[in-house]
């Protein structure tokens, strides 16, 4: 039986994966303009990095290394919030979809921040 902590990590990774898919769908719907290319590239990199770092962290060889991957995931989540806000305020994409993605991104960031704080207390 899975303990609560590993279930939380698994749920968070699945949520990040779904978030990445939603970001890719948004990116494919953006207009073919130079400004959206740049934002699109940065957003895809930061948003997909969140889950990728959590998956890498699962294979960490130490608690310290695991914490580092969690911190990088949090930084990527915060960066993604910046790019989504920029998209929202430039009217390059569907504002309703962007606002939903922002909400999900902020919830993921809060979960990661809580995890980082918990990991820091253990050191």
C-alpha positions in Angstrom: 0.0 0.0 0.0 1.3 3.4 -0.9 2.0 5.8 2.0 0.5 9.3 2.0 3.8 11.0 1.1 4.4 8.8 -2.0 0.7 9.2 -3.1 1.1 13.0 -2.8 4.2 12.9 -5.0 2.5 10.7 -7.5 -0.6 12.9 -7.6 1.6 16.0 -8.0 3.6 14.5 -10.8 0.4 13.5 -12.6 -1.0 17.0 -12.1 2.2 18.5 -13.5 2.0 16.2 -16.5 -1.6 17.2 -17.2 -0.5 20.9 -16.8 2.3 20.3 -19.4 -0.2 18.9 -21.8 -2.6 21.8 -21.3 0.3 24.3 -21.8 1.3 22.5 -25.1 -2.3 22.8 -26.3 -2.3 26.5 -25.5 1.0 27.0 -27.2 -0.3 25.3 -30.4 -3.3 27.7 -30.4 -1.2 30.9 -30.2 -0.9 33.2 -33.2 2.0 32.9 -35.5 3.7 36.2 -34.4 7.2 36.9 -33.3 6.1 38.0 -29.8 4.1 34.8 -29.2 7.0 32.7 -30.4 9.3 34.0 -27.7 6.7 33.8 -24.9 5.7 30.4 -26.2 9.2 29.0 -26.1 9.9 30.2 -22.6 6.5 29.1 -21.3 6.9 25.6 -22.8 10.4 25.3 -21.3 9.4 26.4 -17.8 6.0 24.6 -17.6 7.3 21.3 -18.7 10.3 21.6 -16.5 8.1 21.5 -13.4 7.1 17.8 -13.8 10.4 16.8 -15.4 12.3 17.9 -12.3 9.9 16.1 -10.0 10.4 12.9 -12.0 14.2 13.4 -11.9 14.0 14.0 -8.1 12.4 10.6 -7.6 15.7 9.0 -8.7 17.8 11.3 -6.5 20.6 9.7 -4.6 20.2 11.8 -1.5 17.7 13.9 0.4 19.7 17.0 -0.5 19.6 16.2 -4.2 15.9 15.5 -3.9 15.3 18.9 -2.3 17.3 20.6 -5.1 15.1 19.1 -7.7 12.0 20.2 -5.8 13.5 23.8 -5.6 14.1 23.8 -9.3 10.6 22.7 -10.0 9.3 25.5 -7.8 11.4 28.1 -9.7 10.1 26.8 -13.0 6.5 27.0 -11.6 7.1 30.6 -10.6 8.6 31.4 -14.0 5.6 29.9 -15.7 3.3 32.2 -13.8 5.3 35.1 -15.2 4.9 33.9 -18.8 1.2 33.1 -18.4 0.5 36.5 -17.0 2.4 38.1 -19.9 0.3 36.1 -22.3 -2.9 37.1 -20.5 -2.0 40.8 -20.5 -1.0 40.9 -24.2 -4.2 39.2 -25.4 -2.2 36.7 -27.5 -4.3 33.7 -26.3 -7.7 32.7 -25.0 -7.9 34.7 -21.8 -10.3 32.2 -20.1 -7.9 29.2 -20.8 -4.9 31.2 -19.6 -6.7 32.2 -16.4 -7.5 28.5 -15.7 -3.9 27.6 -16.4 -2.7 30.3 -14.1 -4.9 29.1 -11.3 -3.6 25.5 -11.7 0.0 26.8 -11.9 -0.4 28.8 -8.7 -1.8 25.8 -6.9 1.1 23.6 -8.1 3.5 26.3 -7.0 2.0 26.5 -3.5 2.2 22.7 -3.2 5.9 22.8 -4.3 6.6 25.7 -1.9 5.1 23.7 1.0 7.2 20.7 0.0 10.4 22.8 -0.2 9.7 24.3 3.3 9.1 20.8 4.7 12.3 19.5 3.1 14.3 22.5 4.4 13.1 21.8 8.0 14.5 18.3 7.7 18.1 19.6 7.2 
